[in-house]
Structures are given as structure tokens and as C-alpha cells.
Amino acid sequence: LKRLAFALGFALAGTSTFSAEAPSPNLHNLMKNVIAVQAQVIWDIGNRAQDDHGDVDPKKLTAADWAKMSAAADKVKQAAQSLASAAHVAAAAAGQKLQDEGNPGAFGAADVQKVLDAQPKVLNAMAQALVNSMDQIQGAIARRDGRKVGSVSGDLDEVCEACHKVFWYPNQK
Ligand code: HEC
């Protein structure tokens, strides 16, 4: 009981300063090391199991495939969740360069940071959309619903793209 009271007190004392002190998630690392890699796992497994209509045929997926897809969705969800709930997000770590940074017209980390800081709630909402997609795909995986897995993973690149257009290449027509 004493320990619980301590934990509670600690949690409560922490709340007022938590958002200011919580380390800002590094968006670039989350994209490069988690979200892009794990979304690709979902796409690859889904593509391999496509039928003639473009639906995912559950008969072409092994238990291991389903498990891999589910684990990947979980990792994407966790990364997206950290972006969805952050008061402040770092575009990249100091010295990190973005893909295409330095090319004419391409955004660098400092440019992305400006847009992030101007619209933190938009970033939260767009990251939440990715969380929601992952919840949908997990539900479909649990039901072994190949058609739904196919449609959610087929729409996934639009969820990615929508956010990239706002924060990464807003000047691109
Ligand atoms: C909530 C906004 C948001 C969502 C959703 C999002 N991204 Fe990103 N992503 C960004 C921003 C902003 C950048 C550019 C800045 C950076 O790299 O730090 C980026 C960069 C990237 C990069 C470049 C990383 C590199 O190597 O330089 C890849 C790849 C990427 N995203 C893949 C994805 C994929 C795949 C999805 C969907 C499954 C996705 N992103 C969803 C915001 C988002």
C-alpha cells in the first residue's frame, strides 16, 4: 500500500510538468526505423497473398504471416501513438539530414520543424489516423478478414501521404 501511495504521489506530482519534460519523439527516426520498415512488412505480406481481384486471400497466408503482420501493425501503432500524443515533436536530431535535404526545393529538418511547431494538433490528428488504421488492420487480422486487410493496407499509403504533404513537401503540387 505504501508503495502504491508513493507511485500515485509520484504520478500526480509529475503531471503538471510532464509534457514540458517528456522528451520529444524524433519523427525522422520513427519514420525511417519503425514506420516505413514495418508498414513495408504489412504491404509485402499482403501483396504476396493477393488474389485476382486484388483482395488478400486468407488461404495464401500462413499463421506465421498473420503473426508477422500483426506484430508489424503493433510497432507502427506504437510509433504513431507517440506522435499522436506528443505536445512537441522533433523533426530530427541535431545534425540529422532528411531524405533529399539539400536538393532544390526539398525541405530540410529545420523547415519541417517550423511546420510541426506551427500545427502540432494537425500532426497529432494525422498520427492518430495512422493509429486508427492499425487498429482496423488488427481487427481484420484477428478475424482473418483478407478483404479488409487488403483494403486497409491499400488505403494506408494515403494516410502516410496526407501527412507528408502537409509537413514534408507542402510546396509540391
Ligand atoms: C503524422 C504525420 C506522418 C504520417 C502519418 C506518416 N509520416 Fe512519414 N514522415 C513524416 C514527416 C513530417 C517526414 C519528413 C521529416 C523527417 O523525415 O523527419 C516523414 C518522413 C518519412 C520517410 C523518410 C525517412 C527517411 O529515410 O528520410 C519515410 C520513408 C516515411 N516518412 C514513411 C512513411 C510511411 C510508410 C507512412 C505510413 C505508413 C508514414 N510515413 C506516415 C510524417 C508522417
Residues whose N, C-alpha, C, O or C-beta is under 5 A from the ligand:
A	BS01	HEC	L27 H28 M31 K32 I35 A36 A39 A91 A92 L98 Q99 V112 L123 M126 A127 L130 L156 V159 C160 C163 H164 F167 W168
